Amino acid sequence: MKLTAIKRWTAAAHPGFNAVVHRELVRIFSRRIYLLMVLILPLVSFAVLAAIFSTGSPRHLPIAVYDADNTDFSRRLVRLLDAAPTLHVAQQVTDLKEGKALILSGASYALVVLPRGLERDRFRGHGAQVTSFYNNQSMTAGSIVNRGIRDTLKAVSAELDQQSRQQRGETSAAAAPHAEPIIVESRALFNPYLNYLYFLAGALMPTMLQIFIIVVSVYAVGVEMKEGSARDWLDTAGGSPWRAVAGKLAPYTVGFLCVGLLMNSYLFLWLKLPLRGSVTLIAMATVLLVLSYQAVALLIVAATANLRISLSTAAIYAAPAFAFAGITFPVMAMPLSGKIWGGLLPLSYYLIILLDQGMRGAPVSVSLPALAAMCGFVVVIPALAVPRLGRLMVDEQQWGKR
Amino acid sequence: MKEFMRVWREEYRNIFGDKGVLMIFFGAIFFYSIFYPLPYAKEVLKDAPLAVVDLDHSSLSRQLTRMVDAHESAKVAAQAASQLEAEQLFFARKVHGILIIPHDFERTILRKEQSSVAVYSDASYFLLYQQVMTGVAVASGTLSAGIEIKRMQAGGFSEAQAKQLRDPLQLVAVALFNPSGGYASYVVPAVLVMILQQTLLIGIGMLSGTAREDGQQSSNTPLPQGQLFPQGAGTGYGTVIAHVLGKSAAYFSLYLFNAAYYFIVLPRLYNFPQRSNALDLALLVLPFLLAVIFLGLSLAKLFRHREASMLALMFTSLPALFLAGFSWPKESIPAWLRGVSYLLPSTAGTDGLLRINQMGASLQDVRFDVLVLWGLVDLYFFMACFSIKRFTK
């Protein structure tokens, strides 16, 4: 859109909220950084994250096998391992050292050792033993590979057990139930296929969004102090710091709500994350997410009165939020200080609501405390920040600092 | 050479004269080293809470409940009378799993038939899911094996024979490098590499943005004016190269200390597994830092304001972290994206550093990463020279 068109479109004669909105729109369209940070980069980063996890769950992870037995039985085991959906026997090695090197270089996540005498031990009824070494530094891949190897061998073991029972004279029908007196029927609630895309994308995209919201808000407010235009800003608002702040942030609120809407459509409509609860509640939480981070941004600028320090503070506050929000490593296992810090991030509450009302389909009442906490940010923090910000706007000594 | 030394000294002056840059280069490095590992301080998640709905009320069902509770990964936080009550506890996040023991559990097993217990676990939090599942699976497996071995002993087998018979193909699984599955040992070393890269890029961008704001009058003039060089050295390639190398020497010398703090001191402080050979570590850190610095200098001229680099780079950390392949396996990232991700020094850097420092790999084992990093050093060196030359004309 042409700058002049914007100017004409939003032109407001009298100082006040509308005039500040007008002034801000002119500022937004005169520097490309705003458009980039409010719309383009958030959407690009969502797309990159979705692309990373687009396979859903890891499959065909490479492992190496050292088959020292080299019999029909051991070769069958190798074939079965390769057939497991999560595994791919990428290499057959001829000694342990070679296998270890493959793990160290990253060409394989595990080494399965089928020892000499494996088939013989099995026929004699001695316990035959297979050893696997798996890379647990790469914990996600390591545990998936370990589970794949374990399940494959367990199936073979159960089959052998049944065979030997039959040989001992038990009929097949009688032999089967003996194998395991207790069966565990497990259900993965909410995310039955353990899809990582559902698990991570739903948390990572809001995490990205909160970084953009706080950084843009801090910049938009802080730059007025740095460039000494705060007085003009306040005058446009007719002298009211509340109107000045509201008029300035309103265009960004609208912009980020659009991005938030796109994000949720992307998550629930395009990536097909389960949406089992209240859409209204998710929408309300998204509005509160934008407003609460804008509020925190005001507080940061009011407290530091310096654009650069404000941005650094915002970075410290919002950049590590993912670790503290408790999605990957649960809050209950964090030390008290970690729990407190997580509680000071609106993101933590937003993700709870998103999970409750999205994947979990929890009753609305369950999400109300989290919603109330987010309202708390929106009400309390501006009350602390705006009066001080008002004083800074007229305090010329605070300007030009960088 | 004289020009190189001059730029080097001048860049030191720029860095140490700028509180903002100091805060990034040293303040952030120190702060994050304490702050980032904080949530993972306990390393592993123990006692994931679950509710038991015991419809059997038999001695065997109580034994199973006790065994689940005794397993370190789970704990029985509530005995629920009905499935509905357990569900409420679940939605209130008081428990993250439900174990349902059917009402004829003991009788069925005494009749030598199979009985199944149901376990519902919270897959919206993968770590909790895993711990609940492990607790229930291990407890019921142990109980199950005990029952069966007793039966076989009754049938005349010795205990050892019975064990072999019921599991004729045993698996011994050995977890390498991070045997206890510590979460901090898994996440933090990779995050540290990312912090080094991002602070360097932002700091270099800030220095350059400041110079742009100050214009040609500042002490940080991109290239010397003619009169400074009476012999007419001008802005030839020699001067540009001296310029890039001089600045880089300043950053590199400072970040060597940061790298030593992050890769040698911190792992010891936090008791991460550390198995590196110092020379191999140094030979990987060298191209990593150089690639990041040259990348920083190539990008620097994009930033016209002091804060612009922070604005533009802060959000890249998270996607870059997941592109590095330490958590999401690199094989599962789409090939095109994986190719593009190698343009970030952190991709090969994280992989190589984790392998050398945490897994004890040799430089030979990570030669692919080293090769990629040196490739980036070359690429970004030319880009940095080009970028500086273009903007000084």
Interface residues (C-beta under 8 A of the other chain):
Chain A: I33 L36 M37 L41 P42 S45 V48 L49 A51 I52 F53 S54 T55 S57 P58 R59 H60 L61 P62 A101 I103 L104 S105 G106 Y109 R122 G125 H126 G127 A128 Q129 V130 T131 S132 F133 Y134 N135 N136 Q137 S138 M139 T140 A141 G142 S143 I144 N146 I149 R150 L153 K154 V156 S157 L160 D161 S164 P177 H178 A179 E180 P181 I182 I183 V184 E185 S186 R187 A188 L189 F190 N191 P192 L194 Y196 F199 L200 L204 T207 M208 I211 F212 V215 Y219 V223 L307 R308 I309 L311 S312 A315 I316 A319 P320 F322 A323 F324 G326 I327 T328 F329 P330 M332 A333 M334 P335 S337 G338 W341 G342 L355 D356 M359 R360 A362 P363 V366 R402
Chain B: G20 M23 I24 G27 A28 F31 Y32 F35 Y36 L38 P39 Y40 A41 K42 V44 L45 K46 P49 L64 F90 F91 A92 I109 K112 E113 Q114 S115 S116 V117 A118 V119 Y120 S121 D122 A123 S124 Y125 F126 L127 L128 Y129 Q130 M133 V136 A137 S140 G141 L143 S144 I147 E148 R151 K163 Q164 L165 R166 D167 P168 L169 Q170 L171 V172 A173 V174 A175 L176 F177 N178 P179 G181 Y183 S185 Y186 V187 M206 P273 R306 E307 A308 M310 L311 A312 M314 F315 T316 S317 L318 P319 F322 L323 F326 S327 W328 P329 K330 E331 S332 I333 P334 L337 D351 L354 R355 Q358 M359 G360 A361 S362 D365 V366 R367 F368
